[in-house]
Every structure is written in C-alpha cells, then in structure tokens.
Amino acid sequence: MTDMSQPGTAAPSGKNRSSLLAADARTKRRNASERRFRLMGLIAVSIGVLALVGLLTSILGNGLSSFRQTYIALDVYLDPAKLDKSGTRDIEKIKKVTTFGYKPLIEKALVAAIEKAGVDDQGLSGKKIGAMISPEAPATLRNYVIANPDKIGETIPFDLLAGGRIDGFFKGRVTMESAALDRNTSPEQLRLAEALRDKGIVVTRFNWAFFTSPDASDTRPEAAGLGVALLGSAYMMLVVLVLALPIGVAASIYLEEFARQNWLTDLIEVNISNLAAVPSIVFGILGLAAFINFAGLPQSAPIVGGLVLTLMTLPTIIIATRAALKAVPPSIRDAALGVGASKMQTVFHHVLPLAMPGILTGTIIGLAQALGESAPLLLIGMVAFVREYPGAPPEGFFDPASALPVQVYNWTTRGDPAFVERASGAIIVLLAFLLMMNIIAIILRRRFERRW
Amino acid sequence: MFDTPHRETSVDQTEIKISARGCQVYYGDTHAIKDVSVEIEDKTVTAFIGPSGCGKSTFLRCLNRMNDTIDICRVEGDILLDGEDIYDPKVDPVQLRAKVGMVFQKPNPFPKSIYDNIAYGPRIHGLARNKAELDEIVEKSLRRGAIWNEVKDRLDAPGTGLSGGQQQRLCIARAIATEPEVLLMDEPCSALDPIATAQVEELIDELRQQYSVVIVTHSMQQAARVSQKTAFFHLGNLVEYGETGHIFTNPEDPRTESYITGRIG
C-alpha cells in the first residue's frame, strides 16, 4: 500500500516540487480555456449589440421622418356659389357637394398665395399647382364646412397637407432626379415648393395627425395615421388584461397551491407548456373557427382579437405565475398554517404578495407579446382597411378596428415609398410602447420586491 | 416491549393532553411511523429524540395535522387532544392549529413588521376586538417570548431584519399569541448559536407553566436540560418513553442506550 503510493507522495516532497510562482502545464491549459470562453462570450455579446444597433438605426433612419409632416398654410375662400348654390345653408344640400367641388377652391387659394408672395410659379398650370396639395385636403375642407356651415362665404386660414412627394422632398426621400422620372410630380413643383417654404407658406412641423388620424388610401400616404390602430390595440390590451390576468393567476394558484399532484395535474402542466410553444397563427385559426364562425362575433373586432390574444397570453402568464409562486419559500406557508391560517388565507395574505413581482412581470411580458403579435390578427380580419374609429367601450369592442403590428404589415404591402416611412414610424411607436411596458414591469418589480 | 413502565410515575399529578394510539404514518409506500402510542402530559416539556430520519418530526407534525399539506402522506390510528380525535372528519385543521401552535426548525418570520408578525394570528382568529386589545396581545406575547425589551422600540421594523435567535423567539411569540394549549417545536435551536439557544431554552422552561410543550431535538443535552419526559424514536418506532432522568441514566432498551452513549445515530 505504502509502496504503491510512493511515486505520488514523492512529488510534493521531492526535488521536482512545483513552484507557486510558475504556472504548470495543467494550469496553463485551464487558463487558456477560460480565456477562450471569455472571448467567445464577448463575441456573442458584440454580435447581439451590433444587431440591435443595426436594427435601431435602420428603423429610426427610415421612420423618424414620419413624425414630421409638411403642411401648406392657405387662406381659402369658401365660395358660396360653389358650396351652397341654393343659398339656404341647408346642411343636406351642402353635403351633396363632394370633395371634387372643394378642389378648385384650394387650387385657387394656392395660386393666389403664390401670386401674393411674388414667387415664380415655374410656368406651372393651376392644375399642376393644385396637385402639390394632398388629395386629402379637399376632404379636410369639406369636413370643416359641414361642421361649420355658417362659415360659407368667409375666408378661413387652413393648414392643409402637402402632397406625398412634396413632403418626401423635404425629408430627402424625393430628389430632383427621381421627380423627373415621376408622373406624380415634377422638378418644377419641387422648386416651387422650396420657394414657398422660404416664404413660410409651406411648413414642416410635428405630425400629431400621425397618432390621431385613421389609415388612408394608397394615393395619400401623407394622410395615413395610427389613430384606429392605436385605439384597436388599446382595446385589445384591455380585453387581454381583464381576461388573461384573473384567469391566469387563478389557474396558477389553483394548480400550484390547491390541486393534488397527480397524473391529471401533470397532464395539464405539460399541456400548458406546450400551448406556450404553439405558433401564434394557430391561435388565429382557432379564433376564426371558435369566435367568428361558431360564436358569430364580428370580424375585425377588437373583442375577437383580444380573446385570441388572451388564449395566446394565458400560458405565458400561468407559467410565470407558477414560477413566482414556487419561488416563495415553503417556510412562509408553514408559518402561516402553523398559526392557524386556512389554506386560502395563507395564499392570499402571505404567498401572493411575495409572488406579486413575478406575477406582474410575467403578465406585462405576456401583454407585450400580445401587443406585438400580428399573425393571429391577420386571420380574424384585423388587417382590413379601417377608416372609421371604433366607438366608445363597450360597444366599441365590436366595431372594426386595426392594430399596431397589423398596421405595420398593411403599410409595408403598399406601393408608395412614403408608406415605408409610415411603417417604420409605426414600428417606432410600437417599440416605444413595448419599452414603456418593460420599464413599468421593472418599476413594479422594484417596488413590490421584499426580502425574506 | 418497554412502553409501559413510565405510567406509574407520570399520571398521578398531571393530566394527559395528547394521547396517540396505534399511530401509523405512510409517505406513499414508505412506512414512516410504525404503531406509535404515546401520552403527552399537560404543563410538561416532552422531548422527542432519535437519529435523523427516525420519524420524530413526522410524528410531531401529525399532532397539529401539518402533514395534511403533503399529498402523499397518510395517517392511521387515533390521536386524541383532550379526548377528541383530531383526525375526525368533522375536525377543521385550522381550528386545531390555533389550539396546537408550532415553531419550526428555521426561524420563519413573515416578511412583515414585528407587530404584524405577532398580530396576524390573533387577527385571523378574531381574538382582539379593537386596536388596544391587539396592542395588548402583541405586547404580552412578545414579553412571554422574552424578546419585548429588544424590539419594543421598533415594532414597525421588519421581522426578517432581526438576528437568528431573535427571529426564533419572535416565532415563538407569534405561536403563543393565538393562545394555544400545546406548543410543538421542531428543532427550534438547530439554527441558533449557544447564547440564543440558552435564551430559547430558558423560554421553553417558562412556557411550561402554561402550556404542554413538545420539542424535537437532535441534542441529547438539550433534551436533558429542558424536558421532563423523553421519547426515543428509532426507524419509525417509539422505542422508549419515560421520565427524562430515567431515560438518560437508566435506559431500558439497548437501542436507547446505544444512542445515548453515541454508538448509533
């Protein structure tokens, strides 16, 4: 025995005893592998950061300009001869005048403004000059007149949307060269617009309408806004929060604290985990079949979107809540039971408050997921072109609406490059909301966190 | 075989508080407690000793039905508290646990203020009609828990901020705040240093005036110091039960002797 261990014991006491100051081969190999691992980690982090920076620059570069919009300030004479031929100011008669009746008024006002400012009109015809204004402008005018019929005959100052190409020119999207090839605009129009900007008639300012106005048709990207999509998303989030949070938390508490551990609860647990991994579009098909075809709920409605997203979010919330409940030390449960608290008192007085940060974080992550989800919404018809705002809740839940991610998808399929800018702008809004929700999650976590 | 000789010395002055008859406990297929019959007296400290895994904690947890929380645990036989079967289907374990308080191995104060830690039990059992009464209960419990002087100026401070020994005394005060009749202690000093242990032991001795105390301990010295009765468990069997002095000086079973002398366990 001692003979056999001789060579081993000789090493520390013998002459080849290693010095602590010189690393031996084994240590060197170990250190080298540690350095390699650190390098790999660093590379991984760098790739991630680079991807994030690339994504953000691309989106911000494309989309920030959508928060500014070019307007033309005009004094428009609301000609009674055109708008109210009968002279009775009868609202029904005024409504009969379509936007085509308003277009010449705007054209005339712009030509007059150009003359008054003494700007060279580049030899453009009145029609070409009128084309610099968005096709949305006559609608703006008409809505104003229908709302204020007594203003007919007066000259009213308006800030009217400039055409998409003019707007694009000031944002750098349209150049003289591209305009020369473009049937919708011309270099002359751009030069005129530039001259008008110097005179203060054409102005670029913050685009509130982007957040408030509804979607617009293919020919007027400058008028397209996120109003309906924001409202639709807000309604859906409300539905998800009201349904998914109580159902999810109740289910988790029951499964975690009350249900006996047997094959049935195991089966449920496995199924919940599987549901969390089901592709979201499958939930869309389910929603289409269950809520629209079977239950007869309307298409494109936030209630259906909310229900589908609730189904999608539930597994996330349940898994997060169960993890949070599991993380509460059992000694707290023992303590409460030991002083004679009932099971329910134990859960609601002691376990739930301690699990709250985890539950809230899980819920907000689930909500954020639901907010960014587009696939299931495509299947239940939320990709439709909606210009009407949904009504106030609760009826509004059944009105057609859009949603933020679907609006992004919708705009990216349009032809006009101005919609690319709008889509990127919508992505920025979406990201801002997600960031906000995550910050709220962190704040709630911090506030509710207690040590034990 | 030797489970009767204690009777002659015990029953004459004190009354029986808890009486277990033929108690069997199973964890799934494991037979954890084998046919244990024991009579625990009022106003007495009873110590359960034995090697790890011998079932002494399991048996303790049967006395206030804490084992109900474990799904696979099954209890057979009778356990009577003042002559009433606590495993009767009509018994609500919540009411039982108000009568039979428990202190755990690891100090486990609620992550709330010291005041709320004590007040929680009285609140849920409706022992106080108003704030003044509740204040009184809190003070009385903390005094009886021998921790009043240390915490009276910071009742709003979190209970989790106290030292280990203080936390354990807080837990004892919490357990006696609900006016229990029996106090079960599952190795209450195993996480404490000798000074805190001494304080808790002194406290246990005082508590004996009003309660029946059952304490599980790994330390034979502690059992000898604080208890009047000792039960020795081995592999799920109650090997020997009797006067503490008798058990430690003159054990009747060879297994008890081996354990006490350090040959098993």
Chai-1 contact restraints between the chains, C-beta under 6 A:
chainA,res_idxA,chainB,res_idxB,connection_type,confidence,min_distance_angstrom,max_distance_angstrom,comment,restraint_id
A,R260,B,D71,contact,1.0,0.0,6.0,A-B,restraint_1
A,Q261,B,D71,contact,1.0,0.0,6.0,A-B,restraint_2
A,S331,B,K106,contact,1.0,0.0,6.0,A-B,restraint_3
A,S331,B,N108,contact,1.0,0.0,6.0,A-B,restraint_4
A,D334,B,F104,contact,1.0,0.0,6.0,A-B,restraint_5
A,A335,B,N108,contact,1.0,0.0,6.0,A-B,restraint_6
A,G338,B,M102,contact,1.0,0.0,6.0,A-B,restraint_7
A,V339,B,G121,contact,1.0,0.0,6.0,A-B,restraint_8
A,V339,B,T178,contact,1.0,0.0,6.0,A-B,restraint_9
A,G340,B,V94,contact,1.0,0.0,6.0,A-B,restraint_10
A,G340,B,R97,contact,1.0,0.0,6.0,A-B,restraint_11
A,G340,B,A98,contact,1.0,0.0,6.0,A-B,restraint_12
A,G340,B,T178,contact,1.0,0.0,6.0,A-B,restraint_13
A,A341,B,I124,contact,1.0,0.0,6.0,A-B,restraint_14
A,S342,B,V94,contact,1.0,0.0,6.0,A-B,restraint_15
A,Q345,B,I124,contact,1.0,0.0,6.0,A-B,restraint_16
A,R450,B,P111,contact,1.0,0.0,6.0,A-B,restraint_17
A,W452,B,P111,contact,1.0,0.0,6.0,A-B,restraint_18
A,W452,B,T160,contact,1.0,0.0,6.0,A-B,restraint_19
